[in-house]
């Protein structure tokens, strides 16, 4: 399925991304290109799944997992080889660990898949712009404003996913059966 291949490609893009981040300024064009390719695959996988009628249980899990692996690699690389705040990476990893753990539990115990919501998608988009500002060595004020926006969205999306989990566990959910 094309959609799943596009999702998987983001995981594999993490390897050259980390290499280009490690090389620093001499690879900025490569890094930015990889970020845009990853964004295109993220948009393309959902479009392909819907358009080609290939929406699948695997795809519903693979797409957000690919996002998490790619974004964690990106932030991790920027923490190691850039000025990205480590605390924001820790926040993202804690939220994602909770989401994956709860999602695995719900899938195994109730057969539910909680789909990504607008807050999660907005957080990913904002983090994308935030990381891009760090890659491009944007002015500190812009990096700070985007970091603040990403932090707020991470907190809001965490609350949103916690509420969705609470609704599923109480039986008042709108969760989707795979």
N, C-alpha and C positions, 0 to 999 in steps of 0.2 A: 504494500500500500504506500502510495506516494506520501501521504501525510505523515506516516510513521517514519519513513526514511528522512523526511525533512526534520522531524523532531530529533531523531538520532544524530543527525548531522551536527546539531548544536553541541552535543556532548563531545563529539570528535573535534569540533572547532576549538574546544578549550585547550587542546594541546598546542597548536600554533599560536593561540592567543597568549598563553603563558610565556611562550618563547619570545614573542614580540614585546610583551611587557617587560620581560627580563632585560632585553636589549635596549630598552629605554627610548630616548629621543630619536635615535637613528632609525627606529622602526615605527614611528608614530603613524605614518601613512598606512602601513600594514595593519597596525592595531585598529585604527579607525575603520579600515576596509573590513576587517573581520567582525567588528561590531555591527556594521551595516549588513553584512551577509547574515549574521545571526538574527538580526531584527527581521530581515526578509524571510528567513526560514520560519520564524515565529508567526509572522502574518500568513505565510504561505501554507503552513500545515493545517491551520484551521479552515482556511479557504478551500484547500484541496479536499479535506475531509467532508465538508458540507457540499461542495460543488459536485464531487465525484460520488457522493453518497457512501463514503467510506468511514463514517463515524464509528468508532469501535471502543470497546472497554479498554483495550490496550492503549489506544491513542489518548483516551481521557486521562490515563495515568502517565503515559510517556511524555506528553507535551509539558505538563507542569514539572515533571522530574527533570527533563532536559533544561528547562528554564532555570531550575534551582542549581543544577550542576554548573551550567555556563555562568550564571550570575555569581555564584560562590567562587568560582575560579577567577573570574574577573576582579571581584573585590579583594580576594586573597592576594592576587598578584599585585594589585595597587597598594595594598597594605605593605607587602614585602618590599616592593621596588618603587614605591611612590609615597605620596604624602596622605594617602587615604586614611581616614580615622578607623582604627582597629575596632573601636566600640560599636561602630555601625555594622561592621562585618559580623561581630558577635551577636548583635540584635537580630540580624537577618538569619544567621545560622540557628539561633534558638527558636525563632518563629517557624522556620522551615522544618526543623526537627520535630516540633510539636505537630505541625500540619501532616508531615509524612507519618508520624507515629499514630496520630488519630485516624488518618485516612486508611492506614493498614488495618488498624483495629476494626474500623467500620466496615471495610470491605470483607474482612474475614468473618466478622460476627453477624453482620446484617445484610451484606451484599450491596451496600450503598457506596456510591462515589459522590463525594461533595465536589461539585465543579468549582473551578476558579471563579471568583466573583469580581465585580468592578473595582473593589478596593485593592484586591490582590494584583489585578492587571494594572491599575493606576500606580501602585507601588513599584512594580517592575519597570514601568515606563519612566517614572521619576528617577529611579536608581540608574536606569540607562543614561539619562541626561546628566545625572550627577557624575557617573563614572566617566562619561565623555568629557565633561568639564575638567576632570583631573588628568585625563590622558592628554588633552590639548593644552594643559597648563593655563587654564582660563584665570582671569583675575580672582583673587582670594574672595572678594565679596560674592561673586557669582557662585563659586564653589561652596561657600558657607550657606548661602540662601538655598541652594539645591540640596545640600546636606540636611538642612533643617526640614525642608519639604519631604525628603525621603524618610527622615526620622518620624515625622508626624504620620505619614502614610503607613509606615511600618507598624506603628502603634494602632492606628485605626484598622488596618487590615487584620492585625492580630485579634483585636476585639471582635471584628466581623466574623472571622473564622471560629472563634470561641463560641459566639452566639449560634452560629450554624451547627456546631457540634452539640451544643446544649439542646437545640431543637430536635436534632436527630435522636439524641439519647432519650428525650422525653416523649418522642413519638409525634411531635407536632411539626415535623420538618417538611421541606419541599425537596428533600434530597432525591437524587435520581438513581434508580436501580440500573445497573449495567446490563 
